[in-house]
């Protein structure tokens, strides 16, 4: 072949901007991890637990370093520790969606792209 790329990788159609193939789950509005409808089970599954919260926050402090990856992991662990704090309002689904959003932005090379 001449080495030219076709408009499709064979895995799917290109998105409207000519970028990577469109994600069929995104196009369908389906998230394979978050059930539909989303049920806020944070209070049921994660009772207030000072020991677990302190442990997760200690690990978060230990992993935090100079790299952006270690800072992101630390932030995720700290956010997960919020599940065990009755004063915090979060759920596993919210944490997952937030992390997924951050990873997509990172994959794009930043928020401005």
N, C-alpha and C positions, 0 to 999 in steps of 0.2 A: 504494500500500500504506500501511498505518498506521505504518510505520517500526519495527515490532517485529522483533526478531531471532528466527529460528527456532532450534531446538535443534541444527541442523546447518548448516554453511556451504555444504553441497553438495560440499565437497572430501573429507569424511570424517566419521566419527562423532566425537562429543565424548568426551573421556576420562571416567573414572568420577567426577571431581570437577566436571564441567560446564565445564572449562576448554577450552583449544584442542583441535582435533581430534587424536585419538590418532595418533601416528606409526606408520604401517603397518610400517615396517622394525623399529622398536623392538618392536612387538607380535609380530612374527615372529621376533625375536631375531637379526635379520640386520644386519650392518654392511657397507655398500657399499665401505668402504675396506680393512678388515682381512679378509684371506682366511681361509677356514676349511679346515683347521685353521691356527692361527697358528704359523708357523715362525720361530724365533729366528734371523734371518740377520744379526744385528748384527756378529758376528765376521767373517763372510765379506764383507759389503758395505762395511764401514767399518773399514779397518785403522787402527791407531794412527798418527796423523798430527799432529805437533806444530804444523805450520804452519797447517793448516786449523782446528784447535782454537783456536789463538791468534787467527786472523783472525775467527772467529765470535764469540769472546769480546770482541774489540775492537769489533766492530760492535754487539754487545749493550750494551757500555758507552756507545757513542756514541748509541744510540737511547733509552736510558733517560732519562726526563725526569720531570716532576712528575705527568703524567696517569696514570690507572690503565691506560689502553691502552698507553702507551709502556712502562710497567713490565711489563705482561704480555708484550708483544712481546720485550722484553729477556730476560725469564725463559725464554721459548720458545727464543730463539736460544742462550742459555746452555745450556739442556737439550739442544738439538741438538748443541752442541759436545761434549757428553759421549759422543756416538756415536764420536768420534775419540780417546777416551781409554780405553786398555785396562784401566784400573783401575775404570772406571765400568761398571755393569751396567744397560744400557737397550737398547731397540730402537726403531725407528721406530714400530712399532705401539703400544708403551707410551706414547710421547710423544704420538702422535695421540689415543689414548684419554684421556689426562690433559687435553690441551688441549680436547677435545670436552666433557669433564665440566665443566671450568672455564667454557666458553662457555655451557653449558646453565644453570649456576648463575647466571651473569651475566644471561642472558636472563630468568630467573625473578625477578630483582631481589634475589638474595641467597640464602644457604644456608638461612635460616630459613623461607622461604615454602613 
